[in-house]
């Protein structure tokens, strides 16, 4: 498997880039419920199975004219929503790393669509690169996201994630670690400008349909509360920064 990334998330040598100590990237965020292809009566419906379309846009000039590298995303689902990974086939992390997505059972895929736009080092220049994102169920009720780019540089990396119980306005917290991506030795690590991913899955068990995600049966006034935290690397003279963002999704219809 081709690799163009550094696995160290902390303790990385500080790069000689101009930085402003008080500067913070700006992030916009939205997430809406959408139908699961092939499964009727899913989407933004109370108590129904659903997929979630998530979008992030990131801006900043703190890291050599671009946002600092993204090293983690936390995502909080609204109270009353349910997540269930039991019964879904899983993909071996080792097989995914060594062979790629072709090694994973087709029903272990959790993403309906996924892409990201980043900035990578190509020779002495920094240029934009589009990548694809595919997510798979992993053993131990975990998830893993496989990101691949082909031009102008070849890169592949895996971002592991897992869910934990949350409280208050939120039911679950998803924690996703993202490796640093070094395309040229000694050059700046890759920055992320946008992420678009649609997550959702379902399968039939006899006459019963099992959904990975299910909408709440109740909705507070103003919409369903969603929250995310984007974690940026302590590089270029910057400290590690956590940028929280929130969004009110439309209430599911009855």
N, C-alpha and C positions, 0 to 999 in steps of 0.2 A: 504494500500500500504506500502510495506517495505521501510524504509528509512535508509540510511547509509551516510548521508551528512549533512553539516552545511550550512545554507542559507546565513550566513553573508559573504559578499564578501570583506568587509573592516572592520577595527577595530578589527581584530582577535588577540587574545593573541599570542605574539611572542613565538615560540617554541624554546627550548634550543638545537638548532642544529648548528654545525659549519658552518660558512658562510664567503665568501670573498666579500667584499663590491663592488668591481669592476667587479665581475664575472657576465657574461650574458649567458643565454642559447643560443645554436645554433639551427637554424631552417632551414630545407630545404622544398621546397614547389613547387608543380606543379599542374596545372589544365588544363584539355583538354576536348573538346567537344566530346560527344559520342551520338549514336542514342538512342531514347526513344523506349523501347521494345513495339512492336505492332503498331508503327506508322512509316510507310515508309517515305523516303525522309526527315529524321531528322538526326541530328548529326552535323559534322563539314562542313556545307554547308551554303553559304552566304544567309542570310535572312531567314533561315529555323529554325524550332523549334529544340531545342536541350536539352540534359541533360549535366551536367558538372560533370566530375570525378575529385575529389579534393583529394590530398594527402599531409600530413604533416609528417615530421620526426623531433623529438625534442631530443636534447642531452644536458647534463649538469650534474654537480656534486655539484651545489651550495646549494642544499637543502638535506643535509644528504647523499650525494652521488648520488642524482638524480636531475632532473630539478625542479624548484619551481612549485607549483600547477598552472594550467592554469585556469584563471578566465574570459577570454573573447577572442573572435576572431572577428576581423573586416575583411570583404572581399569586394574588389572593382572589379566590372565588367567593361569590356572595353567599351569605348565610342561607341555608335551605337547599343549596345545590348539592349534588352528590357526585362522587367520583368512584368508579369501580373498575379495577384492572384485572379482577379475578376472571379466569376462564379464557382470557385472550392469549393466543400463542405469543411466545417471546422470541426475541432474537439474541443470540449469544454475542456479548460485547466483543469477545475475541474474534469471532467470525466476521462481525461487522468491521472491525479494525483491519483485519488481515485480507479480507476478500472484498468487502463493500456490501451495498444493499442487496445485491443478487444472492447473498448467503442467507438472507432473512426470509422466513415464511411470509407470503403475501398478506396474510391476515394479521401479522404482527405490526403492520404499519399503522401509525396513529395519525399521521398528517394527511389531509386531503390535498393541501397545497402549501408550498413554503418557498420563500426566497428572501434574500438579503442583498443590500447594496453596501459595499465597503470601499475603503481606500487602502491600497497596498503599495509597496515599494517595487518598482520595476526598473532595474538599473539604478540610476541616480534620481529618477523621477518618482512622484507619488501619483497614482492614477486610480480611477474608479474600477471596481470589478463587481459583477453580479454573480451571486452564488445561489445554488439550490439548497433547500433544507428539507430533509426527510426525517421523520420521527418514528421510533419503534418502541414497542413494549420490551422491557428488559426483565430478567429474573429478579425476584424480590420486590415485586410491585413497584418497580422503578421504570423510568423512561430514559431514552437516549436519542440525541438529535445528531444527525450526520449532515455536515455541511461540505459542499463540494464546489470548487470554482475551477475553470479551465483557462480563462484568458483575462488579462495578459499573463497571469502566473497560474501554475497548477497547484492547488491546495486541497487538502482533505483533513477534516478533524471531527472529533466526536465530543459532544457536550452532554455529560450525564446529568440526570435530574431525578428528584424524588418528591413525593408529597408528604406533608405532615398536617395534623389537625390544627386549625386556627380557632379563633373565638370572636365574640362580639359581632361585628358586621360581616365577618368572613367565616366561611366554613373550612376551607383548606388553604394551605400555603404551599406553592410549588417552588422548589429551589433548584436552579439550573446553573451549573458552573461552566464557564466558557474559557477555553485555553487561549493563551496569547498566540498570535499568528505572526511568525517572523519569516518573511519571504526572501530577504537578502541579509546575510550575516552582518550585524552591526547597524543595520538600517532601522528606522522606526517600525514598530509592530503595527499591524493592520488596525484601522479604525472602522467602526460601523456607523453608517449614515441612516439606514432604515431596515426594518424587519417586517415582513408580512407572512403570517403563518395561520393556517386553518387546521385546528386540531379536533378530531372527532372519529369515533369508531363504534361499530355495533356488530353483533352476530346473532344468529338464530340458534336457539337451544330448544328443539322440539317446536312447540307452538309459541314459545316465549322468546322475546327479543331482549337481549342484554345490551345495555348502552354503557359506554365508557363515561359519559357525562350526562346528567339529568338536571333539567331546570327546576328552580324552586316552585312550590305551589302557591306561595304568597309573594307579594312585591310591595316594598315600602313606597310611600309617596315620593315622587321624584325619580324613580327608577332603581334598578339593582346596583348596589355599590360594588365597584371593582377597584383594585389597587395593584400597582406594580412598583418594584424598586429596581433600578438599574445601577449596577456597581461598576465603577470605572477604576482602572489600574493606577497604582501609585508610580507613575513614570514621568519622565521629563520634568522633574522637580515638583510635581504635583503630589498631594496626599491621595490616598484612596478616597473616593467620593461615592456616596450613595444618594441617588436622585430619586425621590418618591414622586409618583404621579398617580392620579386617580381619575375615574370615569364613571358616569352613571349610565348604565345601559338601559334601553327601553324595556318597560315591564313586559313580561310574556303575556300573550293573549290567552284568554280562557279557551 
